[in-house]
Amino acid sequence: MVAESYKVSNNHKKDLTESYARKLGFSEDTLEILWATVDTLEEILVRNKVFEQSREWDHIGVKLQDGKVVFPDGFEKVANEILRENQLYQLFLPEEDGGLGFTQLMQGVLTETLAYHDTSLQILIMIGLSVLEPLILYRKPYFEDVIKDYADGKRVSGYVGFTEPQAGSNLENVRSTSEKVGDEYILNGTKIFISNGGYAETGLFLARNMVDGKAQGTNVFLVKSLDNIEVLRLEEKSGLHASPTAQLRFENVTVPEEAIIAEVGNGYSKVLERLMGMRVGVSFQSIAAAKRGYQLAKDYSETREQFGRKIGEFPQIQRKFEAMEKTIPRMEEYGLRAGYALDRYIKGWVPAEVGANGKPSAEQTAAELVPGTARGGLVHYFGSSAKLYNSEIVNQMLYDASQIFGGLGFVAESDVNRITRDARVNSIYEGTSEIHSWLIGKTQKALSMMPNFMRPYQQYKEPTYYENILFERFPEVREWI
């Protein structure tokens, strides 16, 4: 019942996705494959009863046994069916490699589909794309076997080894080191809060570029195995219990010079580009949690009775649902437009509707007229706006969904409680809401260079109940976002 209602609620998202995909140059055949992929994922998730299994997965959680990550029964089976048997990653390869060139926009749609059923499972699956994407973007012979293994389903998942105790949103503060010895680099350092850490054998590692004992920029490396990487611990978290969040120690990990991604000493700026994609992904996690929480609360309100009538008939409850129904499409707008803008940015273009020098224009012309700093500001604006808007609003929405359940919403075994716990981190990881509010403010000067630019929020006549809460928490973004 829930899965079917999820499909019905997605008409707005489908129309908007197809509109943006056509602007990106995707054919009708590719769009058909996208929706067929969504249907395939739905079939796998429903057949494996992920809705039901996720309760047990949350209760048991992921464990660290003898230095190895062990998932609850059935968890890896579903992931392997999606990645090994159906080779999901293949779709994201360029056409010359037999793929379809799926982009961030498509990744967002699939992220939402997976996260609607179980966010821990979605994290295990989709972070692999955060590793695969830069390998394709900065391609070199050393990456080819990994790219092929991902496409063939021989490698699953991935990790991004960036965060350290003193380096969260500001990755310039990393203390991990990379030192060249001959034709190899020696990697050392400790990373924290690493999703899929200790399980995924393939990952990215950010470190200082050490030359004669001094740091000269940063490097990002492809690490192909878990050799000399120790899992110090798995974090005990409030939610996402089936998703390993590890503290990893890299001790004299040796990689060839060819393992460097992009440029020597310029890893930090390249990392920023990739972080935007991960932040957009969190916005789609938030959309999924909002839809799931809404549907659970709606279904419950139609069966639970108090004072001789269904609780869904009370005006106070009806107002909450009306606000959810009005706000969820806006969340979709933010998420999809951020994915589209990032896809355009990678190609060096800007969306035509942004315009330049006060005049709307074709995208190629707009790209020529809009300064590079403005283009960078544009994509950061969309990425941070989607992350802030969706992650803050979903937390307020799930608060109301739990409230509708009454005491049952406070019980850890209830679905609405688990989803609420899982989504709480959305406004924290990949940059806190406070950091993104600051980043959005920094983009305003760049956006002023584009006279025709219209913020997504400006197309609506009045704010919703949830937007008002957002603006109370972050009053500065009312005019910015």
PyMOL commands that set and color helices and strands:
alter all, ss='L'
color gray80, all
select helices_A, chain A and resi 2-8+11-23+28-47+50-60+75-85+88-92+95-97+104-117+119-137+141-152+171-173+257-259+267-301+311-313+315-346+352-354+363-369+372-410+415-427+433-447+456-459+465-473+477-480
alter helices_A, ss='H'
color red, helices_A
select strands_A, chain A and resi 63-65+68-70+159-161+177-181+184-195+203-211+214-223+229-234+245-256+305-306+309-310
alter strands_A, ss='S'
color yellow, strands_A
deselect
rebuild
show_as cartoon
